[in-house]
Amino acid sequence: MRALLSICAAPLPAHTDDWERRLRADPNLLGDIAFAIGGPFHVMYPARVALNIGGFRRAFERAGVDGAIYYGKKANKAACVTRACAEHGAGVDVSSTGELQAALSHGIRGDELMVTGPAKTDDLLWLAVRHRALIALDSPGELERLAAFATPGAAARVLLRVLPDGSSSRFGMTADELDQAISTIGASGTVGNEAIRLQGFSFHLSGYDAIARAEQADELVTRCLDARTLGHPATTISIGGGFGVDYVAATPWSEFTEYANPQWFHADKSFDSYYPYHFPAPGAAMLTAILEHNGLAERLRDNDIRLAIEPGRALLDQAGSTVFRVQGSKTRHVDGHHYQLLTVDGTSLSLSEQWFDSEYLPDPILWPPRPGELTPTCVGAASCLESDMLSWRRIPLPRPAEIGDLLIYPNTAGYQMDSNESAFHELPIPPKVVLHDTGDRLRWTLDAG
């Protein structure tokens, strides 16, 4: 093994949930699904989404804060995820008419929707008003267009999206634009337009810094209080998403980041950055850190302000995996060692990290398990593109892969599965299979989306 490490990455095994272990342990289920589908597929386990919702809800309860959870639907299109949100008290964050209609059709009520995104279409604004969704407005111009659809009998509920100080983001409003928008809302001649109700403010920050989110939320508490003096309700602050996910344990991640080099990758490939696949305070723990920083929870409680969050990836943690069939294998040599170069029956469009000039790093799992010799392995896709690689990294698989074996990429439900899906080469887009726990065994259906 020590000699192989000169050309082979150290293992990066992913955290796995009980349902995944049961799926792999069943001698027939995974193979039967693969036989029925006849190509690559995604496996979804919506019961895990329910558990993740519960974790965020308990964080709010422990802090004594009124909290609202809106699932960032762009992270995964699966209908079963939206259904899990509807059944477990989470709303949905949408940014298109298609997402809004899909959320409604799978059980989300209109007043459980938050509508975000820049320069929303008139159709989206009209639907949002009709369904009493909470609308996060990105510009004064968007507010002026919204006014055409809002009436006292069908009032628009809005948040104003703030451009954080020092940010170069294309999203959000400057201080002057916020003042202009607040003035527009009150332009009916009374303080607080009855047709457009300012419910509060929102922001989004890149990265995963809990303290930065807490400090920005604290500033918006002051904005809410100022808006109330002008007669606006201003009872909600949304801090967006960006709640980290912990994919792999601390030690293997530390070893990878310390020793990673191009010799571990096919064709000496290198990347400038990776997602932080180890995250010490993920999901609900990060929310707790935000609420505890500098007395934010107390300030929210004292001023009767609801904190809204829009997690996507974090609600999908350990809620799905992606499965490919090995359909070809070559042996290649480097520095006196050999490694396998596999071809699987799908493309890296189903592992979206590859299309952001990065690599999806949690180790795939070779199925079925059989004894064998550790084999450094790279994984290529079934396309004619040299760059279409699922794993440039030479992964230490426990045995040589054989044609017909399955490779399971774990924890791919958050953004990996379908944000870049395409029927390239007229290959079918991988369907989503939904697992149901019937007590004594797991059963499966196709997702309704």
LINJOPE-V46885 format. One line per field, one symbol per residue. psi: psi as a letter, one per 40 degrees, with the letter a starting at -180 (. if undefined). A space follows every 50 residues. Layout:
psi = ???
This chain:
psi = ddddedehiiighihiiddddddddheddddddddddeaiiihigddddd ddddddddddddefhhihhhhgdedhehddddddddefeiahhieidddd ddddefehideeihhaiifiidddddddddefihhhheidddddddddeh idegihhiihhhhiheieieiiiidddddddddddeeeeihghddhhhea iiihhiafhdddddddddddddddddddeeeidgehhheabfhihhdiid ddddddddehideeihffiiidiiigehhdgibddddddddehffddddd ddefhhhiigicddeehfeiihhihheihihiihfeiiiihihifaiede gdddeffahhdhhihhhihiiahhhhhihiifiehdeghdhdhhhgieih iiheiihhhifedgdddeefiifiefiihhihhhhhheceihiiiiie.
